[in-house]
């Protein structure tokens, strides 16, 4: 059975777990969706979700617990949202541990501080109708390698990127009722499992 781990280090862990379970059910699949904290737990997963939070803290814990090594060695697909997007990048504007799984640079807090948080209807490449984006101290990507797929932008700021089986969003899909981002990721995980 497919197993998707929600990295339980910080952030909207429970919300991602609920949303991933909804997406699995909606797709008619059977999968375990569980919170994971250690590298042995991560190693048992077919996909990992890294939620928002403080990217420096999450990155340090990932490094200290060798979770980065396990993800890379096992080629585990990752969905990174908000802080997770920062961690998936190869470079950011602050010295911190990164996974570097997507060839892009990421600007932390690219849309401003907490009080500048906002919601916007997004036009994403993989979706026929608009997607409700929730942005909280959101980053954005830039200098994205041409091998990656830019899925969405707000003006010149890149807010969703796919590369290999990894997906990064600047927004919080777990804070909506729309399961399409999680469904997209689950399809990527299935591509690796089959």
Helices and strands as residue ranges (DSSP letters): E 2-7, H 13-26, E 31-36, H 39-43, E 47-50, H 55-64, H 67-73, E 77-81, H 83-88, E 91-92, E 105-107, G 114-116, E 118-122, E 131-135, E 140-142, E 149-154, E 157-163, E 166-169, G 173-175, H 180-193
